[in-house]
Amino acid sequence: MKRTPRLNDGTVFVVPAVLLLVLVFVGPLVWFFMRTLISVGTPAEIAAHAWGVISSKAVVTALTTTNWISLLVTLLVLAIGYPVAYFLATRQGWRFTLVLFCIVVPYFTSVIVRTYSWMVLLGRNGLVNQLLLHLGVTDEPLSLLYTKTGVLVGMVYVLLPYMVLTLFAAMKAIDPTLMRAARGLGAGSFYAFTRVYLPLSIHGVISGSLIVYILSIGFFITPALMGGPADVMIAMLIERAVEINFDWASAAVMSLLLLVATLVLYSIYYRLTDVRRMMGA
Amino acid sequence: MHGSVKNHALSIYIGVACVVLMMPIVIVLILAVGDQTYMRFPPEAFSLRWFATFFGDPRWQRALGSSVLIAAIACVIATVFGFFAAYAFVRGDMRGKKLLLAFMLLPIIIPHVITAIAMYFMSGPLRLVGNVFWIGLCHATIALPIVLLILLSTLQGVDVNLERAALSLGSSRFGVFTKVVVPLAFPGILSAGLFSFLASFDELIISLFLAGVRSETLPVRIWNSLHLQVEPVIAAVSAFLIAVTGLVLLLDALVRYMRTARLASPNGGH
């Protein structure tokens, strides 16, 4: 009769959510890849078609653009976000709350709204050009919108919070007395930073950069609205293949390529970090 | 002296960063109350005419209705399923827990364009394009990871001994859930519900493919407008979306505040 109440049988509660994902998320993906690729023909024909798509000029250019923009965005976001995260990790009270507010409000604002705002700001008569003219940096309005600069500004703005929150989570775990100890032992502030703080925060740097790069290579909304004809990223090419050319087979090949790249990077991310802490949760 | 100069430099940098971070949000709010008929900043005169246009036009009303309905469906499904899944992760004794969690977070990792096209490919033959319930279900997969991340940390804070106690005092498994786990995790469940609603409400890419003409959501209509010709009413609609975000963040802050107040009160809030 006497038995300890067992609570370790909660596993079954995960089933509804797994079913939802299998039926509405994984199912459509598998069905899409299977059907579109099988419709191409025999495995040899599929391989030939895939090679044709991947080696086409449009896709090679888009892949180069995608990687280049993603790399630049990741480096920019890291450089801009690191001091912000450091500030958050070392301050309390109203300063902390204010800066966190300025990170969190944009973070939870719709991407389309944020992109729209930057389109207004970067336009020919936009606030940024007005400011540059006023300061005498330039004599005539610069073309910022529909250029690579526009895409970079928009994407950096959208992705910055992911980096800051990831870095902040890593930095919060750093014992502040270590920096004081290094300074007390005679290290200059630069030396103490590069030899003590930076190595201790490197974990956050790597996982933040990975997550930003992963999200960058699949980015669609911002480059589609803010980029010029030369700034076509792979996700845009996939959308066009479906919406404009009804070329499902090519869309599937490009999607598979992007999916595999994403999954490889995600598996590295999975190895390096605790996924429960994703996005600084 | 040296250190204080550095601290000043950091403070100035942070100040500038905060201004730049908030500027796009503030600009939209100002544009929304401008009286202009084309994209121009700053506006020369102010009025609420674009809000009147937004709330008065039946097409915008329909888009608002679709957005709310889809987000409500996604929110309920994601929160309920996500709550049970998070409970299984915290209390369950399964193998490969970490890998399963990594799998369940995939919807926010895999590029939305791929997910959207795959869902669209399936929706066509099943005649589900434009079906509000189906779009809500699809959005629920995107919202599920957010619910999981929030509720995992909430449920880790629920003492397993309270559940054991209830069970040994004769409570049923169901009773443990409704009388112990849910009340203790309630603030987290509310937060998860709020943020999953927002995730669906702001989602563009899946809606873009699945909405058809029937069920266009607010983000889809903004997208169409930005692609063709930017209507001035977009600023008012965007300001409305920002207001929804603000409301969600405010309610979440309130929920957190109430939880700390309850924990801090000497009699445990009874």
Chai-1 contact restraints between the chains, C-beta under 6 A:
chainA,res_idxA,chainB,res_idxB,connection_type,confidence,min_distance_angstrom,max_distance_angstrom,comment,restraint_id
A,P5,B,R164,contact,1.0,0.0,6.0,A-B,restraint_1
A,P5,B,L167,contact,1.0,0.0,6.0,A-B,restraint_2
A,P5,B,S168,contact,1.0,0.0,6.0,A-B,restraint_3
A,L7,B,R91,contact,1.0,0.0,6.0,A-B,restraint_4
A,L7,B,E163,contact,1.0,0.0,6.0,A-B,restraint_5
A,N8,B,D93,contact,1.0,0.0,6.0,A-B,restraint_6
A,G10,B,Y87,contact,1.0,0.0,6.0,A-B,restraint_7
A,G10,B,A88,contact,1.0,0.0,6.0,A-B,restraint_8
A,G10,B,R91,contact,1.0,0.0,6.0,A-B,restraint_9
A,G10,B,G92,contact,1.0,0.0,6.0,A-B,restraint_10
A,T11,B,A88,contact,1.0,0.0,6.0,A-B,restraint_11
A,T11,B,G92,contact,1.0,0.0,6.0,A-B,restraint_12
A,T11,B,M94,contact,1.0,0.0,6.0,A-B,restraint_13
A,F13,B,F84,contact,1.0,0.0,6.0,A-B,restraint_14
A,F13,B,Y87,contact,1.0,0.0,6.0,A-B,restraint_15
A,F13,B,A88,contact,1.0,0.0,6.0,A-B,restraint_16
A,V14,B,A85,contact,1.0,0.0,6.0,A-B,restraint_17
A,V14,B,A88,contact,1.0,0.0,6.0,A-B,restraint_18
A,P16,B,F81,contact,1.0,0.0,6.0,A-B,restraint_19
A,P16,B,F84,contact,1.0,0.0,6.0,A-B,restraint_20
A,A17,B,F81,contact,1.0,0.0,6.0,A-B,restraint_21
A,A17,B,A85,contact,1.0,0.0,6.0,A-B,restraint_22
A,L20,B,F81,contact,1.0,0.0,6.0,A-B,restraint_23
A,L21,B,T141,contact,1.0,0.0,6.0,A-B,restraint_24
A,V24,B,L137,contact,1.0,0.0,6.0,A-B,restraint_25
A,V24,B,C138,contact,1.0,0.0,6.0,A-B,restraint_26
A,V24,B,T141,contact,1.0,0.0,6.0,A-B,restraint_27
A,F25,B,P107,contact,1.0,0.0,6.0,A-B,restraint_28
A,F25,B,T141,contact,1.0,0.0,6.0,A-B,restraint_29
A,P28,B,A118,contact,1.0,0.0,6.0,A-B,restraint_30
A,P28,B,M119,contact,1.0,0.0,6.0,A-B,restraint_31
A,P28,B,M122,contact,1.0,0.0,6.0,A-B,restraint_32
A,L29,B,A118,contact,1.0,0.0,6.0,A-B,restraint_33
A,W31,B,M122,contact,1.0,0.0,6.0,A-B,restraint_34
A,F32,B,A118,contact,1.0,0.0,6.0,A-B,restraint_35
A,F32,B,F121,contact,1.0,0.0,6.0,A-B,restraint_36
A,P83,B,Y13,contact,1.0,0.0,6.0,A-B,restraint_37
A,V84,B,A17,contact,1.0,0.0,6.0,A-B,restraint_38
A,F87,B,I14,contact,1.0,0.0,6.0,A-B,restraint_39
A,C102,B,C18,contact,1.0,0.0,6.0,A-B,restraint_40
A,C102,B,L21,contact,1.0,0.0,6.0,A-B,restraint_41
A,C102,B,M22,contact,1.0,0.0,6.0,A-B,restraint_42
A,P106,B,L21,contact,1.0,0.0,6.0,A-B,restraint_43
A,F108,B,T245,contact,1.0,0.0,6.0,A-B,restraint_44
A,T109,B,I242,contact,1.0,0.0,6.0,A-B,restraint_45
A,T109,B,T245,contact,1.0,0.0,6.0,A-B,restraint_46
A,S110,B,D202,contact,1.0,0.0,6.0,A-B,restraint_47
A,S110,B,L241,contact,1.0,0.0,6.0,A-B,restraint_48
A,I112,B,L204,contact,1.0,0.0,6.0,A-B,restraint_49
A,I112,B,P219,contact,1.0,0.0,6.0,A-B,restraint_50
A,I112,B,I222,contact,1.0,0.0,6.0,A-B,restraint_51
A,I112,B,W223,contact,1.0,0.0,6.0,A-B,restraint_52
A,V113,B,S238,contact,1.0,0.0,6.0,A-B,restraint_53
A,V113,B,L241,contact,1.0,0.0,6.0,A-B,restraint_54
A,R114,B,P24,contact,1.0,0.0,6.0,A-B,restraint_55
A,Y116,B,L226,contact,1.0,0.0,6.0,A-B,restraint_56
A,Y116,B,S238,contact,1.0,0.0,6.0,A-B,restraint_57
A,S117,B,P24,contact,1.0,0.0,6.0,A-B,restraint_58
A,S117,B,I27,contact,1.0,0.0,6.0,A-B,restraint_59
A,S117,B,V28,contact,1.0,0.0,6.0,A-B,restraint_60
A,W118,B,P24,contact,1.0,0.0,6.0,A-B,restraint_61
A,V120,B,M39,contact,1.0,0.0,6.0,A-B,restraint_62
A,L127,B,F41,contact,1.0,0.0,6.0,A-B,restraint_63
A,G218,B,P111,contact,1.0,0.0,6.0,A-B,restraint_64
A,F220,B,V113,contact,1.0,0.0,6.0,A-B,restraint_65
A,L225,B,L226,contact,1.0,0.0,6.0,A-B,restraint_66
A,A235,B,P111,contact,1.0,0.0,6.0,A-B,restraint_67
A,A235,B,V113,contact,1.0,0.0,6.0,A-B,restraint_68
A,I238,B,V113,contact,1.0,0.0,6.0,A-B,restraint_69
A,E239,B,V113,contact,1.0,0.0,6.0,A-B,restraint_70
A,V242,B,I117,contact,1.0,0.0,6.0,A-B,restraint_71
A,S255,B,I114,contact,1.0,0.0,6.0,A-B,restraint_72
A,L258,B,P111,contact,1.0,0.0,6.0,A-B,restraint_73
A,L259,B,I114,contact,1.0,0.0,6.0,A-B,restraint_74
A,T262,B,I110,contact,1.0,0.0,6.0,A-B,restraint_75
A,Y266,B,I109,contact,1.0,0.0,6.0,A-B,restraint_76
A,Y270,B,A102,contact,1.0,0.0,6.0,A-B,restraint_77
A,V275,B,L101,contact,1.0,0.0,6.0,A-B,restraint_78
A,V275,B,A102,contact,1.0,0.0,6.0,A-B,restraint_79
A,V275,B,L105,contact,1.0,0.0,6.0,A-B,restraint_80
A,R276,B,L152,contact,1.0,0.0,6.0,A-B,restraint_81
A,A281,B,L149,contact,1.0,0.0,6.0,A-B,restraint_82
